[in-house]
Amino acid sequence: MNFANAVLSDDPEVIVFNLKQRYTGVSATINALVPLQAQQWNLGFCGTRMSNGVDGMTLGQAIQRSRKPPVGRAFRIWHVRRDPEMMAAIFARDVLRLPIKLVFTSAAQHLHGRFPRWLISKMDAVISTTPLAASFVPNTTAVVPHGIDLSRFSPPPDKLNAWASSGLPGQYGIGVFGRVRPDKGSDVFVQAMIQALPHLPGATAVIAGLAQPQHQAYQQDLQRQIDTAGLNDRIFFLGEVPAGEVHLWYQRCLLCVACPRYEPFGLTPFEAAATGCALVCSRTGAFDQLALPGVTGEMVETDDVDGLAKAVLSVMQDPQHAARLGEAAQARVTEHFSLSKEAEGIARVYRGLFEKAFD
């Protein structure tokens, strides 16, 4: 998404928050949405500088700017996505008495803890990213799935030959994307690849993601398993791929595997599908809305190494078949999960709040 035509407002009607320092999936969502939303609303951004170069105001500046409503509005909207942001927003509205309304996006597919439930109950509107997430939030206003920036995540000219630009061995790539840690199922992927790759002579597997210090020993153990299997020239840890280069690895891979043990939504297979990747996903997050068995890829149970290996073999035994699944996945993301659809769903929530002010 080109930010050149999107300018943040000095008198925003909506302020989007991202106060977390570390870049996460939530950060990626905001990073993609803010440039588009800034073309639709008088928008402000509060928080950590984003990878697309957008600088945010501080929380103190957001409070100062919100002491009066914007021109032509009865209040500003603060859109928050994390517990500490909800806490700050409730304080600003209910203690400082700022003229603001609060919108929260909920992705968790489980019952929130008592304190987060209380925080969510104080929101003026709640957006859930899936129907399952909404089932745990009684005051959900709308279900709005995450969307993908199709201008950035797009298929390469020749998917079947795109792996050549990777600089790695093999003809085809199988990739898993995200942090290297147990809840992401990195061990499930490695063990499934140890089973599958001997039957796929043209395939190479990559794990694209950071192992934080507390997970370094975990990654080292996975590397020992790879070495013992004699596959250290076919399974590679890429480390943390810069945000601006992730789409290139999606484009190079013919298959994207997403096998976490738990995921609230899970953006990576949606991004990969937008570049034409076939999919093999575990049954968590929103993956069942995208990984349609026999259509866009395959689904397996969480923690099922054998099932994952079989699903990968089913997809990758015939690269032409994998490419066709990837084309279907790309079409499904384009139709149902574009960034513009997400922005429009969020806009309906904002408009609903502003219109209520005049009821």
N, C-alpha and C positions, 0 to 999 in steps of 0.2 A: 504494500500500500504506500503510495507516494504521499509524503507529508507536505510537499511543497504547496499544495492548494488548501491545506488545512491550517488555520491559525487559531491558537488558543485565545480566549477572550479575557479582557481585563475586567469584565463585568459578567461573569459566567452565570447562566441559569442552572447549569449542572456542573458539579465538581466530582470527578472520578478519582478514587483514592487507591494508592498502591504504596503503603508505607513500609512493606517488607524490603529489607536490603538485598536478600539473596534472590536471584532470578529463579522463578518457579513456573509451573504450569499456569497458575493464576496470573503471574506477571506476563507470560506470553499472550494470554487472552487480552489483557489490558493493552499491551504493546500493539496488538493488531487492531483493536477496536478504536482506540483513541483518535488516530488520524481520520478514520471514517466518521466517527461521531462528531468530530470537530468541524466537519463539513455540513453537519445537519443541525447542530445546536450551538449556542453560545457556551462553549465548553471550557472548563478549567481542569487542570490536573494537579493533584497533590501527592507528592511522594518521591520515590527514588527515580533518578534519571533513567529513562528507558533506553533499550538497545537501539531504538530507531532515532535516538538523539533528542528526544523530547525531555526537557527539564521540568520538574514539578515544583510547585510552591511548597513551603513548609506547612505543617499543621497550624502553627500560629498565624501564618499569612492567610490560610483558608478561613480561620476563625475571624480575623480582622475583616476579610472581604465579605464575610457573611453576616456582619452585624446589621446590615440593611438588605432588604430584598433587591433583586436586580430590577432594572427599569422594565416596567410592563408586566412584572410578575409579583405575586403575593409572597413568594418564598423562593429559595434556591433548593435544588435537590442535591443531596450528598449520596453518591453511589459507592457503597463499601462492600468488601468481599471477605473480610477476616474479622475474627473476634475482637482484637485490639482496636480495629477501625470502628466496629460497632460501639465499643465502649466510649471511644472519643466522641463519636457522633451523638450518642445519647446524652453525654455530658454537655456537649455544645447546645443541643436542642432544649434539654430539660432543666439544666442548671444555669447555663449562660443565657437561656431564653432566646437563642438565635432563631430568626425566621427561616427555618430549613425543614425539609421533609427527607426521610431516610429510606433508601432502597438498598436491600441486601440481596446478593446472589448466593444461593445455596446449592452446592453440588454433592454433598455427602449422602451416600446411600445407606445410612444407618440412623438410628435414633441419636440425636445430639445429646450431649451431657446436659445436666440440669441448668447450669449457668448459661451455656450457649442458647438453650431453648428460651431462657428468660430474655436474653439479648434479642433473639429473633422475634419474640413476641412484641417487642417494643418498636419494631420497624413499621414504617408507614406503607411499605410494599415489599414483597418478597418475590424474587424470581428464582425458580428452581430449574436446573438444567436438564432434568429427565423426569418422566412421570414417577419413577421410583423415588427419586429425591424428594419430589413434591409430597409423596405419601407420608413422609416423616416430618413435614412442616405444615401444620394445620392452617396457617395464615398465608399460604402461597397465593400470590396474585396471578401469576402466569408461568407457564412452562416454556422456556426459551432455550433450545439446545445451543451449545457452542458452535461457532461457525469458523470456516477456514478462509484465509485470504487467497482466493484463487488466482490473483495476479502474481503472487509469490510462489505458491505451491501449485505448479503446473507440470504436465508431463514433458519429458525430454523429446527431442525429435525422433529418436529411435530407442524405445525402451529395451528391446532385446539386445542391443549393442552398447547400452549406456555404461555398463560396468567397466568398459575399457578405460574410462577416464579416472577410475579410482586409484590406479597405480598398484593395485593388489592382484594376486593371482586369480585364476579362474575366469569363467565366462559370465557368470551370473552372481548377483549378490543377494544374501538373505540378511536382513538387518533387524536389530532390536534397538529401540531408542528410549533413553531415559536414564535416571540415576542407576548406578550399579549398587544394588542392595537387596536384601531378602524379599521385602514386600513387593518389589518390582519383578520378582521371579527370575532374576539374572541366572541363578543356579539351574532353574528349570530349563531355560533356554540353552545353556551350555551343555547340560546333560542330554537334552533332546538332539542337539547338533552332533554330539559325539555318536549318537545312534544313527542319525540320518545321513550325515555327510559321506560316509563310506559308500553309500548307495547313490550319491549324487556327485559324480566326478567333476562336473563343471561348475559346482557351486562353492562359494566362499561366504563365511558368516562374519558379521561385524557387530560389535556391541558398542554403540555410540552413547557415551554418558560418563559422567564424573563419579568416581568412588570417593566419597568424603573420607576424612581421616579415620573415622570410626568403622568404615567399611573397607579399608585397605587390606586387612587380613582376609576378609571375605573374598575380595577380588584375587588376592594371591593364591588362595586355595582353589579358586576356579581355574586359574592359570596352571596350577599343578595338575589338575584333572585333564586339562587340554594337552599338556606336555606328555602326561602318562599315556594318553590315547594316541599320541603321535600326530596330533592335528594342529600343532602350533604354526603351521604354514597355511592353515585353512580357517582358523578362528582367531579373530583379531580384536583386541580392545583398542578403540580409537581415542579413549579419553573424552574429555568435554569438547564437543564440537561447537565453535562459535555460533551464536544464534543466526548470524547472517549466512552461514554455510550449511545449516542443517538440511535445507531443501535440496542441496546438491547430492547429499547422500541418499535422500529419499528417491531422487531421480535415478541414481545409479542402481538402486536395489530393485530386483524383480519381485521380491516378497518381503513384506513387513510382518514381523511377529510381535505381538503384544501379549505377554503372558503373566501379568502381575497377579499376585494373590488377592489384592484388593485395589480398586481404583474408583474414585468418585465419578469421573467422567472419562478421562483418558483421551487427550488430543492427538497423541502421536499417530495412531493408525488412521485417523481422519486426515491428518496432514499428508501421510504417506499415500493414502488412497487418492488424494487430489493430484498426485504426481503419477498415478497409474500403477501403483503397487497392488498386487494381490495380497490378501490378508489371512493370517491365522491368529485368532484371538482367544483368550480365555474368557469364561463367562463372568464378567464383572464390568463395572463402569457402564458406559453406553455402547459397548462393543456390539451388543446384539442388534442394535439399530443399523449397523453398517456391515458387519461380517456375516453375510447371508450364505449359509452352507450351499456349495455348488453353484453359487451365483457370483459372489465377490470374493469368496475364500472359504474358510472352514472355522468352526468353533470347537473348543475343547474345554473340559473342566479345569478349574484352577488346580495347580500342583500335579498335573497329569503329564509326567515326562513321556511315557510311552505314547499316550494319545497325541501329544504335541509332535513327536517324531513322525508318527503315522500321518498326521494331517499335513505336515511339511512335505513328506514324500508324495502324498496324493496331489498336492498343488504343483510341486516342482519336477515330478518325473517327466513331464512334457512342458518345456518352457513356453511353447505356443499357447497351451492351456492356461498357464500362469498369466501370460500377457492378456488373454481374453478376460480372465477374472479381474485383472487390474483395470482394464478398460471399463468393465461394469462398475467397479468400485469408484472409479473417477466420475462416472456419470451419476452415481448415487450421491456422492458428496456435492457435486455441482447442483443437483436438483434440490437437495434437502438440507445441506449443511454449509451453505455459503456464509461468509462474514456479513454480507449485506442482509441476509435473512435474520441473523442474530441481532444486528443493529436495529432492524425494523421491529423485532419483537421487544427489545428493550425500549425503543421509542414509544411503543404503545403503552407501556407501563408509565413512562414519564408523562405522556400526554394525559393519561387517565388521572394522575395526581394533579396536574395543573388545571385540568377541566373541573375537577371536584371543588377547586377553590372558588369557582363561580357558580356552583349549584345553589 
